[in-house]
Amino acid sequence: MKYSIQGEPMPVVICELQSGESLMSEAGSMSWMSPNMKMETTGGGIGKVFGRMFSGEALFQNRYTAQGNGMIAFASSFPGSIRAIEITPDHPVIVQKGGFMAAESGVELSVHFQKKLGAGFFGGEGFIMQRLSGRGTAFIEIDGSAIEYDLQPGQQLVVDTGCVAMVDGSVQMDIQTVKGVKNVLFGGEGLFNTVLTGPGHVILQTMPLSGFAAAIGGLLPKGN
């Protein structure tokens, strides 16, 4: 498979597949494709269906297989970035809910539960995230610009709620409360921040969809 990521601020990933190659995507994610791409809708079993429901994804996925050399494109749903992530058995990654776009057929999408309840309920990414494992290239969607860090063992990064787009499976996620009553009430940063502890690669996003919705909501006229 060959691919190119084009366009700003609403990027699209255009994939060129050889005959017999397949891509999995969320239902409704395809933007355009050549006529020789065969589509098959699959749930992958009742457990996987419910897992995707809880992780914020559609209940079913589509498999697109090239019948001869083919082309298929997946566009972002929000102004931002697209990143191609190489998944291997020893390199799974954790992504935000709704961050998965498409992947080669060797990549497995499953539910990731936060090990610490505090991180799940208050850390900004929800109790359930998505885990990508297996082998192949996966494409993830990022809200706003993507900023990347490589954390060394024990190195920490304190992140505003909702700005975590992807972390390696080796990165630990936890929360810390904002200290000081005045800071909590007037600092505008909420009650909690997410703490990422290395080792591992981290991708942050500059414009979380939740923050964008809150900002727009505050500008809308209030009903009577």
C-alpha atoms as an extended CHARMM CRD file, in Angstrom:
* protein
*
       224  EXT
         1         1  MET       CA              0.0000000000        0.0000000000        0.0000000000  PROA      1               0.0000000000
         2         2  LYS       CA              1.0920000000        3.5430000000       -0.8070000000  PROA      2               0.0000000000
         3         3  TYR       CA             -0.5320000000        6.6150000000        0.6990000000  PROA      3               0.0000000000
         4         4  SER       CA             -0.3490000000       10.3960000000        0.7360000000  PROA      4               0.0000000000
         5         5  ILE       CA             -1.8610000000       12.8850000000        3.1950000000  PROA      5               0.0000000000
         6         6  GLN       CA             -3.0570000000       16.0550000000        1.4680000000  PROA      6               0.0000000000
         7         7  GLY       CA             -4.9870000000       19.2310000000        2.1890000000  PROA      7               0.0000000000
         8         8  GLU       CA             -5.3660000000       21.7530000000        5.0070000000  PROA      8               0.0000000000
         9         9  PRO       CA             -7.1440000000       22.4170000000        7.2750000000  PROA      9               0.0000000000
        10        10  MET       CA             -9.3880000000       19.4300000000        6.3990000000  PROA      10              0.0000000000
        11        11  PRO       CA             -6.8410000000       16.7890000000        5.3450000000  PROA      11              0.0000000000
        12        12  VAL       CA             -7.4830000000       13.5630000000        3.4950000000  PROA      12              0.0000000000
        13        13  VAL       CA             -5.4210000000       10.3790000000        3.2630000000  PROA      13              0.0000000000
        14        14  ILE       CA             -5.4060000000        8.8550000000       -0.2330000000  PROA      14              0.0000000000
        15        15  CYS       CA             -4.3950000000        5.1840000000       -0.3280000000  PROA      15              0.0000000000
        16        16  GLU       CA             -3.2840000000        3.2350000000       -3.3760000000  PROA      16              0.0000000000
        17        17  LEU       CA             -3.7940000000       -0.5100000000       -2.9520000000  PROA      17              0.0000000000
        18        18  GLN       CA             -2.4990000000       -3.4050000000       -4.9990000000  PROA      18              0.0000000000
        19        19  SER       CA             -4.8410000000       -6.1950000000       -5.9970000000  PROA      19              0.0000000000
        20        20  GLY       CA             -5.9980000000       -8.1470000000       -2.9380000000  PROA      20              0.0000000000
        21        21  GLU       CA             -4.9060000000       -5.5530000000       -0.3550000000  PROA      21              0.0000000000
        22        22  SER       CA             -7.5330000000       -4.4480000000        2.1600000000  PROA      22              0.0000000000
        23        23  LEU       CA             -8.2540000000       -1.5340000000        4.4800000000  PROA      23              0.0000000000
        24        24  MET       CA            -10.6270000000       -1.4560000000        7.4450000000  PROA      24              0.0000000000
        25        25  SER       CA            -12.4670000000        1.7450000000        8.3320000000  PROA      25              0.0000000000
        26        26  GLU       CA            -15.3450000000        3.0630000000       10.3630000000  PROA      26              0.0000000000
        27        27  ALA       CA            -18.7370000000        2.8850000000        8.6410000000  PROA      27              0.0000000000
        28        28  GLY       CA            -19.2920000000        6.0490000000        6.6340000000  PROA      28              0.0000000000
        29        29  SER       CA            -15.6230000000        7.1190000000        6.6280000000  PROA      29              0.0000000000
        30        30  MET       CA            -14.9430000000        6.5980000000        2.9210000000  PROA      30              0.0000000000
        31        31  SER       CA            -14.8150000000        9.8340000000        0.9090000000  PROA      31              0.0000000000
        32        32  TRP       CA            -14.0770000000        8.5730000000       -2.6120000000  PROA      32              0.0000000000
        33        33  MET       CA            -12.6560000000        5.4750000000       -4.2650000000  PROA      33              0.0000000000
        34        34  SER       CA            -12.0470000000        3.7600000000       -7.5730000000  PROA      34              0.0000000000
        35        35  PRO       CA            -14.9040000000        1.5510000000       -8.8240000000  PROA      35              0.0000000000
        36        36  ASN       CA            -12.9280000000       -1.6820000000       -8.3630000000  PROA      36              0.0000000000
        37        37  MET       CA            -12.8910000000       -1.4580000000       -4.5390000000  PROA      37              0.0000000000
        38        38  LYS       CA            -15.0960000000       -4.1650000000       -3.0120000000  PROA      38              0.0000000000
        39        39  MET       CA            -16.8070000000       -3.1980000000        0.2390000000  PROA      39              0.0000000000
        40        40  GLU       CA            -17.8440000000       -5.6550000000        2.9710000000  PROA      40              0.0000000000
        41        41  THR       CA            -19.5070000000       -4.5780000000        6.2260000000  PROA      41              0.0000000000
        42        42  THR       CA            -18.4990000000       -6.5730000000        9.2780000000  PROA      42              0.0000000000
        43        43  GLY       CA            -19.1080000000       -6.5100000000       13.0060000000  PROA      43              0.0000000000
        44        44  GLY       CA            -16.3820000000       -8.9590000000       13.9770000000  PROA      44              0.0000000000
        45        45  GLY       CA            -18.4620000000      -10.6770000000       16.6590000000  PROA      45              0.0000000000
        46        46  ILE       CA            -20.7790000000       -9.3840000000       19.3710000000  PROA      46              0.0000000000
        47        47  GLY       CA            -17.9160000000       -8.6470000000       21.7790000000  PROA      47              0.0000000000
        48        48  LYS       CA            -16.1220000000       -6.4270000000       19.2880000000  PROA      48              0.0000000000
        49        49  VAL       CA            -19.3670000000       -4.6810000000       18.3410000000  PROA      49              0.0000000000
        50        50  PHE       CA            -20.0620000000       -3.6830000000       21.9500000000  PROA      50              0.0000000000
        51        51  GLY       CA            -16.4080000000       -2.8020000000       22.4670000000  PROA      51              0.0000000000
        52        52  ARG       CA            -16.5220000000       -0.3240000000       19.5960000000  PROA      52              0.0000000000
        53        53  MET       CA            -19.7710000000        1.1160000000       20.9260000000  PROA      53              0.0000000000
        54        54  PHE       CA            -18.2110000000        1.8350000000       24.3300000000  PROA      54              0.0000000000
        55        55  SER       CA            -15.0310000000        3.2480000000       22.7780000000  PROA      55              0.0000000000
        56        56  GLY       CA            -16.9900000000        5.8300000000       20.8170000000  PROA      56              0.0000000000
        57        57  GLU       CA            -16.8090000000        4.2030000000       17.3830000000  PROA      57              0.0000000000
        58        58  ALA       CA            -19.4890000000        2.9240000000       15.0460000000  PROA      58              0.0000000000
        59        59  LEU       CA            -20.8700000000       -0.5450000000       15.7520000000  PROA      59              0.0000000000
        60        60  PHE       CA            -19.7210000000       -1.9140000000       12.3950000000  PROA      60              0.0000000000
        61        61  GLN       CA            -16.6660000000       -1.5250000000       10.2160000000  PROA      61              0.0000000000
        62        62  ASN       CA            -16.1890000000       -1.6490000000        6.4580000000  PROA      62              0.0000000000
        63        63  ARG       CA            -13.4920000000       -3.6980000000        4.7350000000  PROA      63              0.0000000000
        64        64  TYR       CA            -12.4290000000       -2.3680000000        1.3240000000  PROA      64              0.0000000000
        65        65  THR       CA            -10.5040000000       -4.8160000000       -0.8800000000  PROA      65              0.0000000000
        66        66  ALA       CA             -8.8940000000       -3.8760000000       -4.1800000000  PROA      66              0.0000000000
        67        67  GLN       CA             -9.9990000000       -5.9850000000       -7.1510000000  PROA      67              0.0000000000
        68        68  GLY       CA             -6.9650000000       -5.1000000000       -9.2120000000  PROA      68              0.0000000000
        69        69  ASN       CA             -4.9850000000       -1.9800000000       -8.3460000000  PROA      69              0.0000000000
        70        70  GLY       CA             -7.3200000000        0.4700000000       -6.6210000000  PROA      70              0.0000000000
        71        71  MET       CA             -7.5730000000        3.7670000000       -4.7660000000  PROA      71              0.0000000000
        72        72  ILE       CA             -9.5690000000        4.9070000000       -1.7240000000  PROA      72              0.0000000000
        73        73  ALA       CA             -9.5900000000        8.1430000000        0.2920000000  PROA      73              0.0000000000
        74        74  PHE       CA            -10.6280000000        8.9830000000        3.8570000000  PROA      74              0.0000000000
        75        75  ALA       CA            -11.1780000000       12.6480000000        4.8120000000  PROA      75              0.0000000000
        76        76  SER       CA            -11.0540000000       14.1280000000        8.2930000000  PROA      76              0.0000000000
        77        77  SER       CA            -14.3190000000       15.1070000000        9.9620000000  PROA      77              0.0000000000
        78        78  PHE       CA            -12.9190000000       18.1860000000       11.7400000000  PROA      78              0.0000000000
        79        79  PRO       CA            -10.1690000000       20.7320000000       10.9860000000  PROA      79              0.0000000000
        80        80  GLY       CA             -6.9340000000       19.1390000000       12.0540000000  PROA      80              0.0000000000
        81        81  SER       CA             -4.2840000000       16.6100000000       11.1140000000  PROA      81              0.0000000000
        82        82  ILE       CA             -3.9410000000       13.0010000000       10.0260000000  PROA      82              0.0000000000
        83        83  ARG       CA             -1.0490000000       10.8220000000       11.1810000000  PROA      83              0.0000000000
        84        84  ALA       CA              0.0550000000        7.4360000000        9.8350000000  PROA      84              0.0000000000
        85        85  ILE       CA              1.1170000000        5.1310000000       12.6860000000  PROA      85              0.0000000000
        86        86  GLU       CA              3.0790000000        1.9150000000       12.1610000000  PROA      86              0.0000000000
        87        87  ILE       CA              1.6500000000       -0.7640000000       14.4450000000  PROA      87              0.0000000000
        88        88  THR       CA              3.6850000000       -3.8680000000       15.3680000000  PROA      88              0.0000000000
        89        89  PRO       CA              3.0670000000       -6.6150000000       17.9480000000  PROA      89              0.0000000000
        90        90  ASP       CA              5.5210000000       -4.9230000000       20.3340000000  PROA      90              0.0000000000
        91        91  HSD       CA              4.2660000000       -1.4080000000       19.5690000000  PROA      91              0.0000000000
        92        92  PRO       CA              0.5410000000       -1.0060000000       20.2950000000  PROA      92              0.0000000000
        93        93  VAL       CA             -0.8220000000        2.5130000000       20.6830000000  PROA      93              0.0000000000
        94        94  ILE       CA             -3.6880000000        4.1230000000       22.5890000000  PROA      94              0.0000000000
        95        95  VAL       CA             -5.7820000000        6.7650000000       20.8230000000  PROA      95              0.0000000000
        96        96  GLN       CA             -8.5750000000        9.1050000000       21.8020000000  PROA      96              0.0000000000
        97        97  LYS       CA            -12.1780000000        8.0810000000       21.3090000000  PROA      97              0.0000000000
        98        98  GLY       CA            -13.1530000000        8.7270000000       17.7230000000  PROA      98              0.0000000000
        99        99  GLY       CA             -9.5180000000        9.0610000000       16.6220000000  PROA      99              0.0000000000
       100       100  PHE       CA             -9.3790000000        5.9380000000       14.4480000000  PROA      100             0.0000000000
       101       101  MET       CA             -9.8920000000        6.5060000000       10.7040000000  PROA      101             0.0000000000
       102       102  ALA       CA             -8.6830000000        3.4180000000        8.8450000000  PROA      102             0.0000000000
       103       103  ALA       CA             -6.0160000000        0.7250000000        8.9580000000  PROA      103             0.0000000000
       104       104  GLU       CA             -4.5730000000       -2.2080000000        7.0810000000  PROA      104             0.0000000000
       105       105  SER       CA             -6.3550000000       -5.4790000000        7.7540000000  PROA      105             0.0000000000
       106       106  GLY       CA             -3.6060000000       -6.7140000000       10.1040000000  PROA      106             0.0000000000
       107       107  VAL       CA             -4.3870000000       -3.9830000000       12.6620000000  PROA      107             0.0000000000
       108       108  GLU       CA             -6.7800000000       -4.8490000000       15.4890000000  PROA      108             0.0000000000
       109       109  LEU       CA             -9.0150000000       -2.1950000000       17.0610000000  PROA      109             0.0000000000
       110       110  SER       CA            -10.1150000000       -2.9170000000       20.6270000000  PROA      110             0.0000000000
       111       111  VAL       CA            -11.2300000000       -1.2180000000       23.8240000000  PROA      111             0.0000000000
       112       112  HSD       CA             -8.6220000000        0.1580000000       26.2310000000  PROA      112             0.0000000000
       113       113  PHE       CA             -9.6450000000        0.6260000000       29.8590000000  PROA      113             0.0000000000
       114       114  GLN       CA             -7.6580000000        3.0400000000       31.9710000000  PROA      114             0.0000000000
       115       115  LYS       CA             -5.8690000000        1.0940000000       34.7110000000  PROA      115             0.0000000000
       116       116  LYS       CA             -6.5270000000        3.8510000000       37.2310000000  PROA      116             0.0000000000
       117       117  LEU       CA            -10.1260000000        4.9260000000       37.7060000000  PROA      117             0.0000000000
       118       118  GLY       CA             -9.0870000000        8.5120000000       38.3760000000  PROA      118             0.0000000000
       119       119  ALA       CA             -7.4170000000        8.8280000000       34.9970000000  PROA      119             0.0000000000
       120       120  GLY       CA            -10.4770000000        7.3840000000       33.3070000000  PROA      120             0.0000000000
       121       121  PHE       CA            -13.1910000000        9.4560000000       34.8980000000  PROA      121             0.0000000000
       122       122  PHE       CA            -11.4100000000       12.7870000000       35.2190000000  PROA      122             0.0000000000
       123       123  GLY       CA             -8.4480000000       12.7890000000       32.8430000000  PROA      123             0.0000000000
       124       124  GLY       CA            -10.2980000000       14.2120000000       29.8870000000  PROA      124             0.0000000000
       125       125  GLU       CA            -10.0670000000       11.2030000000       27.5540000000  PROA      125             0.0000000000
       126       126  GLY       CA            -12.8160000000        9.1920000000       29.2110000000  PROA      126             0.0000000000
       127       127  PHE       CA            -12.6480000000        5.8950000000       31.0600000000  PROA      127             0.0000000000
       128       128  ILE       CA            -12.4830000000        4.0180000000       27.7600000000  PROA      128             0.0000000000
       129       129  MET       CA            -10.0860000000        4.7490000000       24.9180000000  PROA      129             0.0000000000
       130       130  GLN       CA             -9.0690000000        2.7800000000       21.8240000000  PROA      130             0.0000000000
       131       131  ARG       CA             -6.1750000000        0.3370000000       21.4830000000  PROA      131             0.0000000000
       132       132  LEU       CA             -4.5790000000       -0.4080000000       18.1220000000  PROA      132             0.0000000000
       133       133  SER       CA             -2.4880000000       -3.5840000000       18.0270000000  PROA      133             0.0000000000
       134       134  GLY       CA             -1.3470000000       -6.2270000000       15.5580000000  PROA      134             0.0000000000
       135       135  ARG       CA              0.6800000000       -5.2680000000       12.4980000000  PROA      135             0.0000000000
       136       136  GLY       CA              0.1730000000       -2.6730000000        9.7740000000  PROA      136             0.0000000000
       137       137  THR       CA             -0.3380000000        1.0120000000        9.0900000000  PROA      137             0.0000000000
       138       138  ALA       CA             -3.1570000000        2.8450000000       10.8720000000  PROA      138             0.0000000000
       139       139  PHE       CA             -4.4230000000        6.3580000000       10.2230000000  PROA      139             0.0000000000
       140       140  ILE       CA             -5.6230000000        8.4860000000       13.1230000000  PROA      140             0.0000000000
       141       141  GLU       CA             -7.4230000000       11.8260000000       13.1660000000  PROA      141             0.0000000000
       142       142  ILE       CA             -6.1590000000       14.6760000000       15.3490000000  PROA      142             0.0000000000
       143       143  ASP       CA             -8.1090000000       17.8030000000       16.3040000000  PROA      143             0.0000000000
       144       144  GLY       CA             -6.1130000000       20.8810000000       15.3120000000  PROA      144             0.0000000000
       145       145  SER       CA             -2.3420000000       20.6990000000       14.9070000000  PROA      145             0.0000000000
       146       146  ALA       CA             -0.3420000000       17.6770000000       16.0550000000  PROA      146             0.0000000000
       147       147  ILE       CA              2.5660000000       18.2330000000       18.4620000000  PROA      147             0.0000000000
       148       148  GLU       CA              4.8220000000       15.2480000000       19.1540000000  PROA      148             0.0000000000
       149       149  TYR       CA              7.1350000000       14.3480000000       22.0420000000  PROA      149             0.0000000000
       150       150  ASP       CA              9.3570000000       11.3850000000       22.8560000000  PROA      150             0.0000000000
       151       151  LEU       CA              9.2940000000       10.8710000000       26.6270000000  PROA      151             0.0000000000
       152       152  GLN       CA             12.2590000000        9.2020000000       28.3130000000  PROA      152             0.0000000000
       153       153  PRO       CA             11.7200000000        6.6460000000       31.1210000000  PROA      153             0.0000000000
       154       154  GLY       CA             10.2010000000        8.4880000000       34.0670000000  PROA      154             0.0000000000
       155       155  GLN       CA              9.8960000000       11.7860000000       32.1620000000  PROA      155             0.0000000000
       156       156  GLN       CA              6.5260000000       13.4180000000       32.7050000000  PROA      156             0.0000000000
       157       157  LEU       CA              4.3400000000       15.8380000000       30.8060000000  PROA      157             0.0000000000
       158       158  VAL       CA              1.3200000000       17.6090000000       32.3040000000  PROA      158             0.0000000000
       159       159  VAL       CA             -1.3770000000       18.0370000000       29.6620000000  PROA      159             0.0000000000
       160       160  ASP       CA             -4.6090000000       19.9930000000       29.6200000000  PROA      160             0.0000000000
       161       161  THR       CA             -7.7740000000       17.9450000000       29.5860000000  PROA      161             0.0000000000
       162       162  GLY       CA             -8.6020000000       16.5810000000       26.1430000000  PROA      162             0.0000000000
       163       163  CYS       CA             -5.2850000000       17.3710000000       24.4410000000  PROA      163             0.0000000000
       164       164  VAL       CA             -4.0460000000       13.7570000000       24.4120000000  PROA      164             0.0000000000
       165       165  ALA       CA             -4.5240000000       12.3770000000       20.8890000000  PROA      165             0.0000000000
       166       166  MET       CA             -2.2660000000        9.2780000000       20.9960000000  PROA      166             0.0000000000
       167       167  VAL       CA              0.3150000000        7.6480000000       23.2440000000  PROA      167             0.0000000000
       168       168  ASP       CA              2.4330000000        4.5430000000       22.9170000000  PROA      168             0.0000000000
       169       169  GLY       CA              1.1910000000        1.5940000000       24.9410000000  PROA      169             0.0000000000
       170       170  SER       CA              4.2230000000        2.0240000000       27.2200000000  PROA      170             0.0000000000
       171       171  VAL       CA              3.1480000000        5.5170000000       28.3560000000  PROA      171             0.0000000000
       172       172  GLN       CA              1.3330000000        5.7010000000       31.6980000000  PROA      172             0.0000000000
       173       173  MET       CA             -1.6680000000        8.0280000000       31.9760000000  PROA      173             0.0000000000
       174       174  ASP       CA             -2.7940000000        9.4520000000       35.3150000000  PROA      174             0.0000000000
       175       175  ILE       CA             -4.3610000000       12.6380000000       36.6520000000  PROA      175             0.0000000000
       176       176  GLN       CA             -3.4330000000       15.3170000000       39.1070000000  PROA      176             0.0000000000
       177       177  THR       CA             -5.7160000000       17.8920000000       40.6790000000  PROA      177             0.0000000000
       178       178  VAL       CA             -5.0960000000       21.5810000000       40.2190000000  PROA      178             0.0000000000
       179       179  LYS       CA             -3.7310000000       22.8390000000       43.5360000000  PROA      179             0.0000000000
       180       180  GLY       CA             -5.2240000000       25.8430000000       45.3050000000  PROA      180             0.0000000000
       181       181  VAL       CA             -8.8460000000       26.9270000000       45.6280000000  PROA      181             0.0000000000
       182       182  LYS       CA             -8.1930000000       30.2020000000       43.7890000000  PROA      182             0.0000000000
       183       183  ASN       CA             -6.5340000000       28.3400000000       40.9130000000  PROA      183             0.0000000000
       184       184  VAL       CA             -9.4950000000       25.9830000000       40.6330000000  PROA      184             0.0000000000
       185       185  LEU       CA            -12.1340000000       28.7170000000       40.7710000000  PROA      185             0.0000000000
       186       186  PHE       CA            -10.4670000000       31.4020000000       38.6670000000  PROA      186             0.0000000000
       187       187  GLY       CA             -7.6430000000       29.7350000000       36.7350000000  PROA      187             0.0000000000
       188       188  GLY       CA             -9.8620000000       28.5590000000       33.9050000000  PROA      188             0.0000000000
       189       189  GLU       CA             -8.0510000000       25.2160000000       33.6180000000  PROA      189             0.0000000000
       190       190  GLY       CA            -10.6400000000       22.9900000000       35.3220000000  PROA      190             0.0000000000
       191       191  LEU       CA            -10.0970000000       20.6500000000       38.2400000000  PROA      191             0.0000000000
       192       192  PHE       CA             -7.7130000000       18.1320000000       36.6960000000  PROA      192             0.0000000000
       193       193  ASN       CA             -4.7900000000       17.7540000000       34.3410000000  PROA      193             0.0000000000
       194       194  THR       CA             -3.5990000000       14.5710000000       32.6460000000  PROA      194             0.0000000000
       195       195  VAL       CA             -0.0830000000       13.3990000000       33.5540000000  PROA      195             0.0000000000
       196       196  LEU       CA              1.8130000000       11.3240000000       30.9880000000  PROA      196             0.0000000000
       197       197  THR       CA              4.8400000000        9.3400000000       32.1550000000  PROA      197             0.0000000000
       198       198  GLY       CA              7.3800000000        7.8580000000       29.7450000000  PROA      198             0.0000000000
       199       199  PRO       CA              8.9010000000        6.0100000000       28.0990000000  PROA      199             0.0000000000
       200       200  GLY       CA              7.1340000000        6.3830000000       24.8020000000  PROA      200             0.0000000000
       201       201  HSD       CA              5.9250000000        8.5920000000       21.9800000000  PROA      201             0.0000000000
       202       202  VAL       CA              3.1160000000       11.0960000000       22.5620000000  PROA      202             0.0000000000
       203       203  ILE       CA              0.9870000000       13.0520000000       20.0900000000  PROA      203             0.0000000000
       204       204  LEU       CA             -0.9260000000       16.0330000000       21.4830000000  PROA      204             0.0000000000
       205       205  GLN       CA             -3.6800000000       18.0000000000       19.7460000000  PROA      205             0.0000000000
       206       206  THR       CA             -4.0600000000       21.7640000000       19.9380000000  PROA      206             0.0000000000
       207       207  MET       CA             -7.8210000000       22.0670000000       19.3940000000  PROA      207             0.0000000000
       208       208  PRO       CA             -9.8230000000       19.2810000000       21.0880000000  PROA      208             0.0000000000
       209       209  LEU       CA            -13.2960000000       18.9210000000       19.6260000000  PROA      209             0.0000000000
       210       210  SER       CA            -14.8050000000       19.1430000000       23.1250000000  PROA      210             0.0000000000
       211       211  GLY       CA            -13.0670000000       22.4660000000       23.7760000000  PROA      211             0.0000000000
       212       212  PHE       CA            -14.1210000000       23.8120000000       20.3900000000  PROA      212             0.0000000000
       213       213  ALA       CA            -17.7500000000       22.8480000000       21.0600000000  PROA      213             0.0000000000
       214       214  ALA       CA            -17.6440000000       24.5410000000       24.4710000000  PROA      214             0.0000000000
       215       215  ALA       CA            -16.2150000000       27.7400000000       22.9700000000  PROA      215             0.0000000000
       216       216  ILE       CA            -18.8400000000       27.8560000000       20.2200000000  PROA      216             0.0000000000
       217       217  GLY       CA            -21.5870000000       27.0220000000       22.7010000000  PROA      217             0.0000000000
       218       218  GLY       CA            -20.6450000000       30.0190000000       24.8080000000  PROA      218             0.0000000000
       219       219  LEU       CA            -21.1470000000       32.3350000000       21.8200000000  PROA      219             0.0000000000
       220       220  LEU       CA            -24.5610000000       31.0380000000       20.8090000000  PROA      220             0.0000000000
       221       221  PRO       CA            -27.6170000000       33.0340000000       21.8720000000  PROA      221             0.0000000000
       222       222  LYS       CA            -29.3780000000       31.6300000000       24.8780000000  PROA      222             0.0000000000
       223       223  GLY       CA            -32.9800000000       30.5090000000       24.4920000000  PROA      223             0.0000000000
       224       224  ASN       CA            -35.7960000000       32.0360000000       26.4910000000  PROA      224             0.0000000000
